[in-house]
Amino acid sequence: MLEWGIWISALLYMVAFCLNAYRILIGPSLPDRIAALDTMYMNAIGPVILMGISTGTRFDFEAAVLIAMFGFLSIAALCKYLLRGMIIE
């Protein structure tokens, strides 16, 4: 039963990832594309955690934390660049 839940969750994450990619490519404005990129890295964490649940290793959970940290830092730097024109003041 757990395997069915993992497969269904992985399928839904794949659909969400494709919709985010569509928004990045066709987004009407740059802030919409940044929001889609932010959502895309959040959706990339889910399958990594699902893989960790299915294999039972701790390495995947550490990878998910790293994806979250780097995603947050990159989106924060990108937003700061859009607002002020420079990242480091």
Backbone as ProteinMPNN parsed JSONL, in Angstrom:
{"seq_chain_A": "MLEWGIWISALLYMVAFCLNAYRILIGPSLPDRIAALDTMYMNAIGPVILMGISTGTRFDFEAAVLIAMFGFLSIAALCKYLLRGMIIE", "coords_chain_A": {"N_chain_A": [[0.811, -1.196, 0.0], [1.994, 1.209, 0.727], [3.778, 1.53, -1.362], [2.074, 2.107, -3.517], [1.133, 4.631, -2.744], [3.512, 6.083, -2.847], [4.13, 5.946, -5.597], [1.885, 7.272, -6.707], [2.163, 9.795, -5.53], [4.64, 10.534, -6.631], [3.931, 10.718, -9.322], [2.118, 12.872, -9.217], [3.863, 14.886, -8.365], [5.451, 15.009, -10.652], [3.622, 16.006, -12.529], [3.112, 18.521, -11.394], [5.673, 19.603, -11.598], [5.962, 19.77, -14.376], [3.948, 21.644, -14.959], [5.022, 23.864, -13.642], [7.323, 24.235, -15.18], [6.138, 24.957, -17.581], [5.04, 27.433, -16.812], [7.362, 28.855, -16.337], [8.468, 28.998, -18.894], [6.411, 30.259, -20.418], [5.524, 32.308, -18.904], [3.95, 35.446, -18.187], [5.295, 37.635, -17.066], [8.383, 38.657, -15.465], [8.396, 38.43, -12.563], [6.416, 36.419, -12.288], [7.705, 34.25, -13.436], [9.818, 33.926, -11.649], [8.42, 33.219, -9.339], [7.415, 30.775, -10.204], [9.8, 29.37, -10.507], [10.617, 29.283, -7.847], [8.587, 27.684, -6.78], [9.141, 25.427, -8.249], [11.603, 24.445, -7.274], [10.772, 23.801, -4.746], [8.999, 21.759, -5.349], [10.829, 19.95, -6.257], [11.974, 18.937, -4.026], [10.178, 17.137, -2.926], [10.068, 14.574, -4.47], [12.659, 13.686, -3.843], [12.505, 13.252, -1.105], [10.518, 11.293, -1.154], [11.957, 9.257, -2.406], [13.805, 8.769, -0.417], [12.13, 7.747, 1.557], [11.252, 5.408, 0.323], [13.633, 3.95, -0.079], [14.802, 3.963, 2.413], [17.065, 5.26, 3.363], [19.196, 7.728, 4.937], [20.543, 9.6, 3.539], [19.149, 10.786, 1.452], [17.385, 12.538, 2.709], [19.106, 14.435, 3.748], [20.025, 15.49, 1.361], [17.668, 16.678, 0.483], [17.412, 18.749, 2.331], [19.636, 20.281, 1.628], [18.909, 21.029, -0.99], [16.72, 22.65, -0.367], [17.977, 24.729, 1.091], [19.823, 25.849, -0.791], [18.026, 26.558, -2.791], [16.428, 28.504, -1.505], [18.372, 30.494, -0.995], [19.187, 31.153, -3.605], [16.816, 32.139, -4.775], [16.325, 34.314, -3.077], [18.583, 35.908, -3.634], [18.146, 36.42, -6.348], [15.742, 37.866, -6.289], [16.589, 40.104, -4.824], [18.402, 41.142, -6.623], [16.659, 41.884, -8.696], [15.167, 43.883, -7.429], [17.037, 45.851, -6.559], [19.148, 45.955, -8.355], [21.704, 45.096, -7.833], [23.522, 42.543, -6.127], [25.327, 42.335, -3.962], [25.989, 44.789, -1.662]], "CA_chain_A": [[0.0, 0.0, 0.0], [2.898, 2.355, 0.751], [4.34, 1.695, -2.707], [1.083, 2.808, -4.345], [1.153, 6.033, -2.352], [4.744, 6.693, -3.35], [4.0, 6.104, -7.045], [0.899, 8.311, -6.996], [2.783, 11.066, -5.159], [5.663, 10.847, -7.639], [3.218, 11.151, -10.53], [1.595, 14.22, -8.99], [5.008, 15.799, -8.381], [5.865, 15.173, -12.035], [2.65, 16.903, -13.158], [3.37, 19.865, -10.864], [6.939, 20.053, -12.164], [5.699, 20.153, -15.767], [3.199, 22.9, -14.946], [5.966, 24.93, -13.301], [8.17, 24.474, -16.353], [5.304, 25.71, -18.52], [4.936, 28.812, -16.327], [8.668, 29.502, -16.526], [8.662, 29.271, -20.317], [5.362, 31.081, -21.009], [5.092, 33.306, -17.921], [3.802, 36.772, -18.795], [6.24, 38.617, -16.536], [9.525, 38.09, -14.756], [8.031, 37.927, -11.231], [5.709, 35.139, -12.422], [8.709, 33.219, -13.693], [10.561, 33.699, -10.407], [7.534, 32.459, -8.453], [7.384, 29.404, -10.718], [11.091, 28.765, -10.166], [10.568, 29.013, -6.412], [7.717, 26.517, -6.608], [9.773, 24.262, -8.868], [12.585, 23.822, -6.38], [10.017, 23.184, -3.656], [8.486, 20.494, -5.88], [11.947, 19.022, -6.448], [12.286, 18.341, -2.729], [9.243, 16.04, -2.679], [10.528, 13.268, -4.954], [13.86, 13.257, -3.118], [12.023, 12.69, 0.157], [9.851, 10.029, -1.478], [12.99, 8.26, -2.655], [14.357, 8.423, 0.882], [11.174, 6.884, 2.243], [11.188, 4.09, -0.313], [14.884, 3.213, 0.106], [15.114, 3.879, 3.834], [18.378, 5.834, 3.679], [19.163, 9.086, 5.468], [21.249, 10.485, 2.609], [18.18, 11.528, 0.643], [16.832, 13.622, 3.512], [20.127, 15.474, 3.779], [19.999, 16.125, 0.04], [16.484, 17.536, 0.442], [17.724, 19.956, 3.108], [20.55, 21.088, 0.805], [18.122, 21.626, -2.074], [15.923, 23.734, 0.215], [18.844, 25.86, 1.435], [20.322, 26.504, -1.999], [16.892, 27.171, -3.474], [16.069, 29.738, -0.814], [19.412, 31.503, -1.209], [19.189, 31.617, -4.998], [15.636, 32.972, -5.008], [16.532, 35.582, -2.359], [19.552, 36.703, -4.392], [17.507, 36.852, -7.594], [14.784, 38.93, -5.961], [17.345, 41.293, -4.452], [18.942, 41.698, -7.863], [15.578, 42.548, -9.425], [14.719, 45.085, -6.734], [18.057, 46.878, -6.387], [20.09, 45.985, -9.444], [22.964, 44.498, -7.433], [23.301, 41.576, -5.064], [26.155, 42.715, -2.82], [26.054, 46.255, -1.545]], "C_chain_A": [[0.861, 1.269, 0.0], [3.5, 2.603, -0.629], [3.364, 2.412, -3.638], [1.066, 4.3, -4.027], [2.377, 6.758, -2.863], [4.656, 6.918, -4.852], [3.009, 7.206, -7.411], [1.464, 9.688, -6.656], [3.841, 11.482, -6.171], [5.024, 11.331, -8.934], [2.682, 12.572, -10.373], [2.719, 15.256, -8.931], [5.492, 16.038, -9.805], [4.914, 16.116, -12.781], [2.894, 18.343, -12.693], [4.658, 20.434, -11.437], [6.753, 20.508, -13.613], [4.912, 21.462, -15.846], [4.082, 24.075, -14.563], [6.884, 25.252, -14.47], [7.411, 25.263, -17.416], [5.221, 27.177, -18.103], [6.259, 29.545, -16.485], [8.862, 29.877, -17.992], [7.673, 30.292, -20.87], [4.937, 32.221, -20.082], [5.019, 34.709, -18.501], [4.809, 37.801, -18.277], [7.355, 37.904, -15.768], [9.192, 37.658, -13.323], [7.242, 36.617, -11.261], [6.69, 33.998, -12.653], [9.528, 32.91, -12.445], [9.713, 32.905, -9.42], [7.439, 31.004, -8.899], [8.691, 28.683, -10.425], [11.16, 28.412, -8.686], [9.716, 27.774, -6.139], [8.359, 25.269, -7.194], [10.816, 23.633, -7.945], [11.886, 23.225, -5.164], [9.431, 21.842, -4.099], [9.607, 19.498, -6.146], [12.331, 18.341, -5.143], [11.419, 17.105, -2.485], [9.695, 14.688, -3.2], [11.795, 12.765, -4.268], [13.454, 12.631, -1.783], [11.295, 11.371, -0.082], [10.862, 8.917, -1.739], [13.642, 7.824, -1.341], [13.427, 7.522, 1.676], [11.186, 5.49, 1.645], [12.472, 3.282, -0.115], [15.274, 3.065, 1.564], [16.479, 4.417, 4.215], [18.221, 7.262, 4.173], [19.806, 10.083, 4.506], [20.272, 11.35, 1.817], [17.579, 12.702, 1.419], [17.828, 14.765, 3.654], [20.199, 16.211, 2.442], [18.803, 17.059, -0.086], [16.711, 18.83, 1.211], [18.658, 20.861, 2.312], [19.822, 21.748, -0.354], [17.315, 22.802, -1.54], [16.786, 24.954, 0.531], [19.333, 26.594, 0.199], [19.202, 27.16, -2.794], [16.479, 28.482, -2.832], [17.092, 30.828, -1.082], [19.405, 32.029, -2.639], [17.98, 32.493, -5.302], [15.773, 34.313, -4.294], [17.514, 36.476, -3.104], [18.939, 37.226, -5.691], [16.508, 37.975, -7.348], [15.496, 40.221, -5.568], [17.953, 41.952, -5.68], [17.858, 42.44, -8.652], [15.145, 43.842, -8.758], [15.758, 46.2, -6.752], [19.075, 46.97, -7.512], [21.464, 45.438, -9.115], [22.675, 43.546, -6.26], [24.06, 41.964, -3.815], [26.288, 44.222, -2.796], [27.321, 46.685, -0.849]], "O_chain_A": [[0.517, 2.268, -0.632], [3.708, 3.751, -1.022], [3.778, 3.233, -4.456], [0.994, 5.133, -4.931], [2.294, 7.917, -3.269], [5.063, 7.973, -5.339], [3.264, 7.989, -8.326], [1.267, 10.642, -7.409], [3.93, 12.656, -6.53], [5.53, 12.257, -9.569], [2.782, 13.381, -11.296], [2.545, 16.383, -9.397], [5.901, 17.151, -10.137], [5.363, 16.937, -13.581], [2.883, 19.271, -13.501], [4.728, 21.627, -11.733], [7.324, 21.517, -14.026], [5.184, 22.297, -16.708], [3.916, 25.171, -15.098], [7.188, 26.418, -14.719], [7.98, 26.134, -18.073], [5.321, 28.067, -18.948], [6.266, 30.748, -16.745], [9.368, 30.958, -18.295], [8.047, 31.112, -21.707], [4.073, 33.018, -20.447], [5.921, 35.125, -19.229], [5.138, 38.748, -18.991], [7.269, 36.713, -15.47], [9.663, 36.605, -12.894], [7.382, 35.792, -10.358], [6.514, 32.904, -12.118], [9.892, 31.758, -12.211], [10.224, 32.016, -8.738], [7.388, 30.101, -8.064], [8.678, 27.49, -10.122], [11.697, 27.369, -8.315], [10.102, 26.915, -5.346], [8.143, 24.168, -6.689], [10.896, 22.408, -7.851], [12.364, 22.238, -4.606], [9.374, 20.898, -3.312], [9.343, 18.3, -6.248], [12.951, 17.278, -5.158], [11.887, 16.13, -1.897], [9.706, 13.724, -2.435], [11.986, 11.557, -4.125], [13.999, 11.602, -1.382], [11.439, 10.433, 0.702], [10.649, 7.771, -1.341], [13.988, 6.655, -1.171], [13.885, 6.629, 2.389], [11.137, 4.498, 2.372], [12.414, 2.058, 0.005], [16.002, 2.138, 1.919], [17.005, 4.074, 5.274], [17.233, 7.929, 3.865], [19.622, 11.291, 4.656], [20.55, 12.519, 1.547], [17.295, 13.747, 0.835], [17.437, 15.932, 3.678], [20.411, 17.423, 2.408], [18.912, 18.121, -0.699], [16.254, 19.892, 0.788], [18.491, 22.081, 2.321], [20.088, 22.908, -0.671], [17.235, 23.842, -2.192], [16.379, 26.086, 0.271], [19.268, 27.822, 0.139], [19.408, 28.208, -3.406], [16.209, 29.461, -3.528], [16.723, 31.967, -1.366], [19.599, 33.224, -2.859], [18.106, 33.489, -6.014], [15.381, 35.344, -4.841], [17.297, 37.684, -3.196], [19.197, 38.365, -6.082], [16.442, 38.929, -8.122], [15.057, 41.31, -5.937], [18.012, 43.178, -5.768], [18.117, 43.506, -9.212], [14.792, 44.802, -9.443], [15.41, 47.366, -6.94], [19.795, 47.964, -7.612], [22.311, 45.32, -10.0], [21.714, 43.729, -5.512], [23.503, 41.929, -2.717], [26.653, 44.846, -3.792], [27.547, 47.88, -0.662]]}, "name": "protein", "num_of_chains": 1, "seq": "MLEWGIWISALLYMVAFCLNAYRILIGPSLPDRIAALDTMYMNAIGPVILMGISTGTRFDFEAAVLIAMFGFLSIAALCKYLLRGMIIE"}
